[in-house]
Amino acid sequence: MGVAGSGKTTIGRLLASQLGWPYFEADDFHSAANKDKMGRGIPLTDDDRAPWLAKIRLQIDQSPPCFLFISPAILRSFRQGSISVKLII
């Protein structure tokens, strides 16, 4: 996790490549409506995030045992509930 511009994508892609693991970026799972809101500087609500988190959960469930998933900092309650991970490094 980390804020925009902290190097998540650069480091994540390099690490995933070196390890031979699939790489996913959480922002890619947002709907067009969410991306539009964020682009206009409108904060997302929990209701906006629910389908996004469901898509992430589905991808995690369908992924191999080892993968790299990069995400911006999100609320602890979401991390602990909706998208608990298989492996944390």
N, CA, C and O atoms as a MOPAC input file, in Angstrom:
PM7 MOZYME 1SCF
protein

 N      0.84000 1    -1.17600 1     0.00000 1
 C      0.00000 1     0.00000 1     0.00000 1
 C      0.88200 1     1.23500 1     0.00000 1
 O      2.04000 1     1.20100 1     0.41700 1
 N      0.30900 1     2.31000 1    -0.47300 1
 C      1.02900 1     3.56700 1    -0.45400 1
 C      0.29100 1     4.62000 1    -1.25700 1
 O     -0.54800 1     4.30500 1    -2.10100 1
 N      0.61100 1     5.85300 1    -0.98800 1
 C     -0.04300 1     6.96700 1    -1.65700 1
 C      0.46000 1     7.10800 1    -3.09100 1
 O      1.47300 1     6.52000 1    -3.47000 1
 N     -0.26500 1     7.89500 1    -3.87700 1
 C      0.10200 1     8.12700 1    -5.27800 1
 C      1.52400 1     8.67600 1    -5.36800 1
 O      1.92600 1     9.54000 1    -4.58800 1
 N      2.27200 1     8.15600 1    -6.33400 1
 C      3.61800 1     8.64800 1    -6.57100 1
 C      4.68300 1     8.06500 1    -5.66800 1
 O      5.82800 1     8.51500 1    -5.69600 1
 N      4.32700 1     7.06400 1    -4.86200 1
 C      5.31200 1     6.51000 1    -3.93000 1
 C      6.15900 1     5.39300 1    -4.54600 1
 O      7.07600 1     4.88400 1    -3.90200 1
 N      5.85500 1     5.01100 1    -5.79100 1
 C      6.65400 1     4.00400 1    -6.47400 1
 C      6.05700 1     2.60400 1    -6.45700 1
 O      6.73400 1     1.63900 1    -6.81400 1
 N      4.79200 1     2.48100 1    -6.04600 1
 C      4.16300 1     1.15400 1    -5.97400 1
 C      4.23100 1     0.42900 1    -7.31500 1
 O      4.63500 1    -0.73200 1    -7.37800 1
 N      3.84100 1     1.10700 1    -8.37500 1
 C      3.79100 1     0.47100 1    -9.69200 1
 C      5.18200 1     0.08200 1   -10.16800 1
 O      5.39100 1    -1.04900 1   -10.60600 1
 N      6.11800 1     0.98800 1   -10.09000 1
 C      7.48200 1     0.71900 1   -10.55900 1
 C      8.10300 1    -0.45400 1    -9.80900 1
 O      8.61100 1    -1.39500 1   -10.41800 1
 N      8.05800 1    -0.38600 1    -8.50600 1
 C      8.65500 1    -1.44300 1    -7.69200 1
 C      7.86100 1    -2.73700 1    -7.82100 1
 O      8.43900 1    -3.82000 1    -7.90700 1
 N      6.54300 1    -2.62400 1    -7.83600 1
 C      5.70100 1    -3.80500 1    -7.94500 1
 C      5.92600 1    -4.57500 1    -9.23000 1
 O      6.05700 1    -5.79800 1    -9.20400 1
 N      5.97100 1    -3.87700 1   -10.35200 1
 C      6.20600 1    -4.54900 1   -11.63700 1
 C      7.58800 1    -5.20200 1   -11.67800 1
 O      7.73300 1    -6.32200 1   -12.16800 1
 N      8.58000 1    -4.51600 1   -11.17500 1
 C      9.93300 1    -5.06900 1   -11.15800 1
 C      9.99700 1    -6.31300 1   -10.27200 1
 O     10.55600 1    -7.33600 1   -10.66800 1
 N      9.42700 1    -6.22100 1    -9.08300 1
 C      9.44500 1    -7.35600 1    -8.16000 1
 C      8.68500 1    -8.54700 1    -8.73400 1
 O      9.17300 1    -9.67600 1    -8.68800 1
 N      7.49100 1    -8.30200 1    -9.27500 1
 C      6.69700 1    -9.38500 1    -9.85600 1
 C      7.44100 1   -10.04300 1   -11.01900 1
 O      7.41000 1   -11.26400 1   -11.17300 1
 N      8.09700 1    -9.23700 1   -11.82000 1
 C      8.86100 1    -9.76500 1   -12.95000 1
 C     10.01000 1   -10.64600 1   -12.46500 1
 O     10.23600 1   -11.73200 1   -12.99900 1
 N     10.72700 1   -10.17600 1   -11.46000 1
 C     11.86300 1   -10.93500 1   -10.92500 1
 C     11.41600 1   -12.25200 1   -10.28300 1
 O     12.11800 1   -13.26100 1   -10.35600 1
 N     10.24500 1   -12.22500 1    -9.66000 1
 C      9.74000 1   -13.42700 1    -8.99300 1
 C      8.95300 1   -14.34200 1    -9.92500 1
 O      8.69900 1   -15.50100 1    -9.59700 1
 N      8.56800 1   -13.81600 1   -11.08900 1
 C      7.74500 1   -14.58900 1   -12.01000 1
 C      6.30400 1   -14.72400 1   -11.54000 1
 O      5.63000 1   -15.70500 1   -11.85500 1
 N      5.84000 1   -13.74800 1   -10.79300 1
 C      4.48500 1   -13.77100 1   -10.24000 1
 C      3.57000 1   -12.87400 1   -11.06200 1
 O      4.03800 1   -11.91000 1   -11.66700 1
 N      2.27300 1   -13.17400 1   -11.09500 1
 C      1.31300 1   -12.24900 1   -11.69900 1
 C      1.28600 1   -10.93600 1   -10.90300 1
 O      1.50700 1   -10.92200 1    -9.69200 1
 N      1.01300 1    -9.85600 1   -11.60300 1
 C      0.97800 1    -8.52100 1   -11.00000 1
 C     -0.39100 1    -7.90000 1   -11.24700 1
 O     -0.89100 1    -7.90900 1   -12.37100 1
 N     -0.98300 1    -7.37000 1   -10.20700 1
 C     -2.28000 1    -6.69800 1   -10.31500 1
 C     -2.20900 1    -5.35100 1    -9.61300 1
 O     -1.53800 1    -5.20200 1    -8.59200 1
 N     -2.90000 1    -4.38800 1   -10.16600 1
 C     -2.96900 1    -3.06900 1    -9.56100 1
 C     -4.42700 1    -2.77200 1    -9.21800 1
 O     -5.29000 1    -2.77100 1   -10.09600 1
 N     -4.69100 1    -2.52300 1    -7.95100 1
 C     -6.06300 1    -2.36300 1    -7.46800 1
 C     -6.83900 1    -1.28500 1    -8.22200 1
 O     -8.03300 1    -1.44500 1    -8.47300 1
 N     -6.18000 1    -0.20500 1    -8.58000 1
 C     -6.88900 1     0.87500 1    -9.27400 1
 C     -7.47400 1     0.42200 1   -10.60600 1
 O     -8.43700 1     1.01400 1   -11.09400 1
 N     -6.89800 1    -0.63000 1   -11.20000 1
 C     -7.41700 1    -1.13600 1   -12.47000 1
 C     -8.78600 1    -1.79400 1   -12.31800 1
 O     -9.46500 1    -2.04200 1   -13.31400 1
 N     -9.19500 1    -2.07400 1   -11.09500 1
 C    -10.46200 1    -2.74700 1   -10.84500 1
 C    -11.61000 1    -1.77500 1   -10.56800 1
 O    -12.74600 1    -2.20100 1   -10.36000 1
 N    -11.32100 1    -0.47400 1   -10.56300 1
 C    -12.37400 1     0.53000 1   -10.36500 1
 C    -13.26100 1     0.62200 1   -11.59500 1
 O    -12.80600 1     0.41500 1   -12.72000 1
 N    -14.52600 1     0.93500 1   -11.37200 1
 C    -15.46200 1     1.16800 1   -12.47500 1
 C    -15.12900 1     2.49900 1   -13.14700 1
 O    -14.40300 1     3.32700 1   -12.59600 1
 N    -15.67200 1     2.68300 1   -14.34100 1
 C    -15.48000 1     3.95800 1   -15.04900 1
 C    -16.06100 1     5.10900 1   -14.22800 1
 O    -15.49900 1     6.20400 1   -14.20700 1
 N    -17.18300 1     4.86300 1   -13.55300 1
 C    -17.81000 1     5.91500 1   -12.73000 1
 C    -16.89700 1     6.31000 1   -11.57300 1
 O    -16.76800 1     7.49500 1   -11.26700 1
 N    -16.26200 1     5.32900 1   -10.92800 1
 C    -15.33500 1     5.64400 1    -9.83400 1
 C    -14.12600 1     6.41500 1   -10.34900 1
 O    -13.69100 1     7.38500 1    -9.72900 1
 N    -13.58600 1     5.97900 1   -11.48900 1
 C    -12.43200 1     6.68300 1   -12.06100 1
 C    -12.79400 1     8.11900 1   -12.41200 1
 O    -11.98200 1     9.02600 1   -12.23400 1
 N    -14.01000 1     8.32900 1   -12.91100 1
 C    -14.46800 1     9.67300 1   -13.23000 1
 C    -14.55600 1    10.52500 1   -11.96400 1
 O    -14.09100 1    11.66500 1   -11.94700 1
 N    -15.15600 1     9.96800 1   -10.89900 1
 C    -15.25700 1    10.70100 1    -9.64000 1
 C    -13.88000 1    11.08100 1    -9.11000 1
 O    -13.64500 1    12.22500 1    -8.72300 1
 N    -12.97300 1    10.10400 1    -9.09900 1
 C    -11.62800 1    10.37500 1    -8.57900 1
 C    -10.92500 1    11.41900 1    -9.43200 1
 O    -10.21300 1    12.27900 1    -8.91300 1
 N    -11.12700 1    11.33900 1   -10.74600 1
 C    -10.50600 1    12.29300 1   -11.66200 1
 C    -10.99800 1    13.71800 1   -11.44100 1
 O    -10.28800 1    14.68100 1   -11.73200 1
 N    -12.21300 1    13.84400 1   -10.92600 1
 C    -12.77300 1    15.16500 1   -10.63900 1
 C    -12.53900 1    15.57300 1    -9.18600 1
 O    -13.04000 1    16.60200 1    -8.73200 1
 N    -11.77300 1    14.75400 1    -8.46200 1
 C    -11.43700 1    15.08400 1    -7.07900 1
 C    -12.55400 1    14.81500 1    -6.08500 1
 O    -12.54300 1    15.35900 1    -4.98100 1
 N    -13.51600 1    13.98400 1    -6.46100 1
 C    -14.62800 1    13.64900 1    -5.57400 1
 C    -14.27300 1    12.36100 1    -4.83100 1
 O    -14.01900 1    11.33300 1    -5.45800 1
 N    -14.25600 1    12.41400 1    -3.50400 1
 C    -13.90500 1    11.21500 1    -2.73900 1
 C    -14.93200 1    10.10000 1    -2.95500 1
 O    -16.12700 1    10.36100 1    -3.09600 1
 N    -14.45600 1     8.87500 1    -2.98000 1
 C    -15.35300 1     7.72900 1    -3.10100 1
 C    -15.98700 1     7.42500 1    -1.75400 1
 O    -15.37400 1     7.61100 1    -0.70200 1
 N    -17.21800 1     6.95800 1    -1.80800 1
 C    -17.92500 1     6.53400 1    -0.60400 1
 C    -17.72000 1     5.03000 1    -0.40500 1
 O    -17.19600 1     4.34400 1    -1.28300 1
 N    -18.13400 1     4.53700 1     0.73900 1
 C    -18.06900 1     3.09800 1     0.96800 1
 C    -18.90500 1     2.35300 1    -0.06900 1
 O    -18.52200 1     1.27400 1    -0.51900 1
 N    -20.05000 1     2.93000 1    -0.44800 1
 C    -20.88900 1     2.30600 1    -1.47900 1
 C    -20.18000 1     2.26900 1    -2.82800 1
 O    -20.33800 1     1.31200 1    -3.58600 1
 N    -19.40100 1     3.30500 1    -3.13100 1
 C    -18.61900 1     3.31700 1    -4.37600 1
 C    -17.55900 1     2.21500 1    -4.35800 1
 O    -17.28800 1     1.58100 1    -5.37700 1
 N    -16.97000 1     2.00000 1    -3.19200 1
 C    -15.86600 1     1.04800 1    -3.07300 1
 C    -16.31700 1    -0.41000 1    -3.03300 1
 O    -15.53600 1    -1.29900 1    -3.37100 1
 N    -17.54700 1    -0.67100 1    -2.63000 1
 C    -18.00700 1    -2.05200 1    -2.44500 1
 C    -17.82900 1    -2.91600 1    -3.69700 1
 O    -17.26500 1    -4.00400 1    -3.58500 1
 N    -18.28100 1    -2.48900 1    -4.89000 1
 C    -18.07700 1    -3.32900 1    -6.08100 1
 C    -16.59500 1    -3.47500 1    -6.44300 1
 O    -16.17300 1    -4.51600 1    -6.94700 1
 N    -15.81900 1    -2.43800 1    -6.18700 1
 C    -14.37900 1    -2.47300 1    -6.43900 1
 C    -13.72500 1    -3.54700 1    -5.56800 1
 O    -12.93100 1    -4.35500 1    -6.05000 1
 N    -14.06900 1    -3.54200 1    -4.28700 1
 C    -13.50900 1    -4.53600 1    -3.37500 1
 C    -13.96100 1    -5.94800 1    -3.73800 1
 O    -13.19600 1    -6.90000 1    -3.58600 1
 N    -15.18700 1    -6.08900 1    -4.21200 1
 C    -15.68100 1    -7.40600 1    -4.63300 1
 C    -14.88100 1    -7.91200 1    -5.83200 1
 O    -14.55900 1    -9.09800 1    -5.90100 1
 N    -14.55700 1    -7.02700 1    -6.77500 1
 C    -13.74600 1    -7.42200 1    -7.93500 1
 C    -12.34200 1    -7.84000 1    -7.50100 1
 O    -11.78300 1    -8.80700 1    -8.01800 1
 N    -11.78200 1    -7.10000 1    -6.54700 1
 C    -10.45700 1    -7.43200 1    -6.03000 1
 C    -10.49600 1    -8.79700 1    -5.33300 1
 O     -9.62100 1    -9.63600 1    -5.55000 1
 N    -11.50600 1    -9.00800 1    -4.50200 1
 C    -11.65700 1   -10.28700 1    -3.79300 1
 C    -11.73600 1   -11.44000 1    -4.79000 1
 O    -11.09800 1   -12.47300 1    -4.58900 1
 N    -12.51100 1   -11.27700 1    -5.85900 1
 C    -12.65400 1   -12.30800 1    -6.87400 1
 C    -11.30400 1   -12.60600 1    -7.53900 1
 O    -10.95000 1   -13.76600 1    -7.75100 1
 N    -10.55500 1   -11.54200 1    -7.86500 1
 C     -9.24500 1   -11.74300 1    -8.49200 1
 C     -8.29200 1   -12.47500 1    -7.55800 1
 O     -7.55300 1   -13.36100 1    -7.98900 1
 N     -8.30700 1   -12.11100 1    -6.29100 1
 C     -7.45300 1   -12.78100 1    -5.31200 1
 C     -7.82500 1   -14.25900 1    -5.22300 1
 O     -6.95100 1   -15.12600 1    -5.19900 1
 N     -9.12800 1   -14.53900 1    -5.17500 1
 C     -9.58100 1   -15.93100 1    -5.08400 1
 C     -9.18600 1   -16.75000 1    -6.30700 1
 O     -8.96700 1   -17.95600 1    -6.19700 1
 N     -9.09200 1   -16.11300 1    -7.46400 1
 C     -8.77700 1   -16.81200 1    -8.70400 1
 C     -7.27500 1   -16.82600 1    -9.01600 1
 O     -6.85000 1   -17.41900 1   -10.00800 1
 N     -6.49500 1   -16.18700 1    -8.18500 1
 C     -5.06000 1   -16.08100 1    -8.43800 1
 C     -4.31200 1   -17.29800 1    -7.91100 1
 O     -4.79900 1   -18.01100 1    -7.03400 1
 N     -3.11200 1   -17.52500 1    -8.46300 1
 C     -2.27300 1   -18.60600 1    -7.92900 1
 C     -1.81800 1   -18.25000 1    -6.51200 1
 O     -2.02100 1   -17.12400 1    -6.05600 1
 N     -1.20400 1   -19.20800 1    -5.81800 1
 C     -0.80100 1   -18.95400 1    -4.43200 1
 C      0.12900 1   -17.75000 1    -4.25400 1
 O      0.08900 1   -17.08900 1    -3.21600 1
 N      0.95300 1   -17.46500 1    -5.24200 1
 C      1.88300 1   -16.33900 1    -5.13600 1
 C      1.56900 1   -15.32500 1    -6.21400 1
 O      1.53300 1   -15.66000 1    -7.39800 1
 N      1.34300 1   -14.09400 1    -5.81400 1
 C      1.05900 1   -12.99800 1    -6.73200 1
 C      1.35200 1   -11.69300 1    -6.01400 1
 O      1.52300 1   -11.66700 1    -4.79500 1
 N      1.40600 1   -10.62900 1    -6.76300 1
 C      1.64900 1    -9.31400 1    -6.18100 1
 C      0.47400 1    -8.41800 1    -6.52700 1
 O      0.14000 1    -8.24500 1    -7.69900 1
 N     -0.14700 1    -7.85400 1    -5.51400 1
 C     -1.31100 1    -6.99500 1    -5.68900 1
 C     -0.99400 1    -5.64800 1    -5.06400 1
 O     -0.78600 1    -5.55600 1    -3.85400 1
 N     -0.95600 1    -4.61600 1    -5.86900 1
 C     -0.60100 1    -3.28500 1    -5.39800 1
 C     -1.87500 1    -2.47400 1    -5.18700 1
 O     -2.77200 1    -2.48100 1    -6.03000 1
 N     -1.94600 1    -1.78300 1    -4.06700 1
 C     -3.14000 1    -1.01000 1    -3.74300 1
 C     -2.75200 1     0.29400 1    -3.06100 1
 O     -1.75500 1     0.35900 1    -2.34200 1
 N     -3.55500 1     1.33500 1    -3.29700 1
 C     -3.36500 1     2.55700 1    -2.51800 1
 C     -3.78900 1     2.27800 1    -1.07600 1
 O     -4.45400 1     1.27900 1    -0.80200 1
 N     -3.41200 1     3.14300 1    -0.18000 1
 C     -3.84000 1     2.97500 1     1.21400 1
 C     -5.36100 1     3.04900 1     1.27100 1
 O     -5.96200 1     4.00300 1     0.77700 1
 N     -5.97300 1     2.05200 1     1.86700 1
 C     -7.41800 1     2.06300 1     2.05400 1
 C     -7.71000 1     1.81100 1     3.52400 1
 O     -6.81600 1     1.45900 1     4.29400 1
 N     -8.95600 1     1.99300 1     3.90200 1
 C     -9.32600 1     1.85500 1     5.30000 1
 C     -8.97900 1     0.47600 1     5.85100 1
 O     -9.16500 1    -0.53900 1     5.18000 1
 N     -8.48100 1     0.45600 1     7.06300 1
 C     -8.12200 1    -0.80000 1     7.72400 1
 C     -9.30700 1    -1.76400 1     7.73300 1
 O     -9.12400 1    -2.96800 1     7.55500 1
 N    -10.52300 1    -1.24300 1     7.93900 1
 C    -11.69200 1    -2.12100 1     7.99400 1
 C    -11.88300 1    -2.87000 1     6.68200 1
 O    -12.30100 1    -4.02800 1     6.69500 1
 N    -11.58700 1    -2.23700 1     5.54800 1
 C    -11.68500 1    -2.91900 1     4.26200 1
 C    -10.59100 1    -3.97100 1     4.14500 1
 O    -10.84500 1    -5.08500 1     3.68600 1
 N     -9.38700 1    -3.62700 1     4.55300 1
 C     -8.27900 1    -4.57300 1     4.44100 1
 C     -8.52300 1    -5.80000 1     5.29500 1
 O     -8.19100 1    -6.91300 1     4.88700 1
 N     -9.10200 1    -5.61500 1     6.48500 1
 C     -9.28800 1    -6.73200 1     7.40000 1
 C    -10.53400 1    -7.54800 1     7.08900 1
 O    -10.61900 1    -8.71200 1     7.48200 1
 N    -11.49500 1    -6.96600 1     6.39700 1
 C    -12.74000 1    -7.67800 1     6.15100 1
 C    -12.88300 1    -8.15700 1     4.73900 1
 O    -12.74800 1    -9.35000 1     4.46800 1
 N    -13.14700 1    -7.27000 1     3.85600 1
 C    -13.54100 1    -7.62600 1     2.49700 1
 C    -12.44300 1    -8.24700 1     1.66100 1
 O    -12.72400 1    -9.09400 1     0.81200 1
 N    -11.20300 1    -7.85100 1     1.87800 1
 C    -10.15100 1    -8.33100 1     0.98500 1
 C     -8.97200 1    -8.93400 1     1.73400 1
 O     -7.81500 1    -8.66000 1     1.41300 1
 N     -9.26900 1    -9.74900 1     2.72500 1
 C     -8.16800 1   -10.40000 1     3.42800 1
 C     -7.32400 1   -11.15700 1     2.41200 1
 O     -7.85700 1   -11.76100 1     1.48100 1
 N     -6.04100 1   -11.12500 1     2.58700 1
 C     -5.13400 1   -11.67600 1     1.57100 1
 C     -4.65700 1   -13.06800 1     1.93800 1
 O     -4.70100 1   -13.48000 1     3.09800 1
 N     -4.19700 1   -13.78800 1     0.91000 1
 C     -3.68000 1   -15.13200 1     1.10300 1
 C     -2.26900 1   -15.09500 1     1.68900 1
 O     -1.90000 1   -15.95600 1     2.48700 1
 N     -1.49400 1   -14.10800 1     1.29600 1
 C     -0.09300 1   -14.06700 1     1.70400 1
 C      0.33400 1   -12.60900 1     1.81300 1
 O      0.07100 1   -11.80700 1     0.91700 1
 N      0.97800 1   -12.28200 1     2.89300 1
 C      1.52000 1   -10.93100 1     3.06900 1
 C      3.02100 1   -11.05700 1     3.22400 1
 O      3.51800 1   -11.83100 1     4.04200 1
 N      3.73800 1   -10.27500 1     2.41800 1
 C      5.20000 1   -10.29700 1     2.50200 1
 C      5.65800 1    -9.01600 1     3.17500 1
 O      6.85700 1    -8.80900 1     3.35700 1

